[in-house]
Amino acid sequence: MAKAEDVKVLNIDGVPYAVDAMSDNVKRLVSFFNDWNQKELDLTSDLLMVQSAKSHLSQQIIFQVRNEKQKAEEAATAPAAVNPTPPGVEESAV
């Protein structure tokens, strides 16, 4: 999966602050932010994959239902097979 870019500079009120130069508390908070940013990217990727899979399955379901309906309609309208040999009578080899 894609790697989210970690925040290295905070831009607050138009002033850039290097995260490396900040307190341990700020670094920890930025680390949490980076982790959640990566999680969001991963989830977005997973969501796109699931949506694509659902769309593909939906198309397969529609195709299958239409195919089965068509076959059922063809079977219902097809003439019954004619058996030229009456039941109980075997055809003789000629």
C-alpha positions in Angstrom: 0.0 0.0 0.0 1.0 3.6 -0.4 3.0 5.3 2.3 1.7 8.5 3.7 4.3 11.3 4.0 5.1 12.1 7.6 4.7 15.6 8.8 8.1 17.1 9.4 7.2 20.8 9.5 4.2 22.4 11.2 3.0 25.6 9.6 1.1 27.4 12.3 -0.1 31.0 11.9 2.2 31.3 8.8 5.3 30.3 10.8 7.0 27.0 10.0 8.2 24.8 12.9 10.5 21.9 12.4 9.0 18.9 14.2 12.5 17.7 15.1 13.1 20.9 17.0 9.8 20.7 19.0 9.3 19.2 22.5 8.8 15.5 23.1 5.1 16.1 23.7 4.7 17.8 20.3 6.8 15.1 18.6 4.5 12.4 20.2 1.4 14.2 19.0 2.8 14.5 15.5 3.7 10.8 15.6 0.1 10.0 16.5 -1.1 12.2 13.7 1.3 10.5 11.2 0.0 7.1 12.3 -3.6 8.1 11.9 -2.8 9.7 8.5 -1.3 6.4 7.4 -4.3 4.5 8.7 -6.7 6.8 6.8 -4.7 6.2 3.6 -4.8 2.4 4.1 -8.6 2.5 4.8 -9.2 4.6 1.8 -7.3 2.1 -0.3 -9.2 -0.8 1.2 -12.5 1.0 0.7 -11.8 1.6 -3.0 -10.8 -2.1 -3.4 -14.1 -3.2 -1.7 -16.2 -0.8 -3.8 -14.6 -2.2 -6.9 -15.1 -5.8 -5.9 -18.7 -5.1 -5.0 -19.3 -3.4 -8.4 -17.7 -6.4 -10.2 -19.8 -8.9 -8.2 -22.9 -6.9 -8.9 -22.2 -7.1 -12.7 -21.7 -10.9 -12.4 -24.9 -11.3 -10.5 -26.9 -9.4 -13.1 -25.3 -11.4 -15.9 -26.0 -14.7 -14.1 -29.7 -13.8 -13.4 -30.2 -12.6 -17.0 -28.5 -15.8 -18.4 -30.7 -18.1 -16.2 -33.9 -16.2 -17.1 -33.0 -16.4 -20.8 -32.4 -20.2 -20.5 -35.7 -20.7 -18.6 -37.6 -18.7 -21.2 -36.0 -20.7 -24.0 -36.8 -24.0 -22.3 -40.4 -22.9 -21.8 -40.9 -21.9 -25.4 -38.9 -24.8 -27.0 -41.1 -27.6 -28.5 -41.1 -30.8 -26.6 -38.7 -33.4 -28.0 -40.5 -35.8 -30.3 -39.8 -39.5 -29.6 -40.5 -41.4 -32.8 -40.2 -44.7 -31.0 -43.3 -45.6 -28.9 -42.5 -46.4 -25.2 -41.6 -50.0 -24.6 -40.5 -50.6 -28.2 -36.8 -51.0 -28.9 -35.3 -49.7 -32.1 -33.8 -52.5 -34.1 -30.4 -52.2 -35.6 -30.6 -52.1 -39.3 
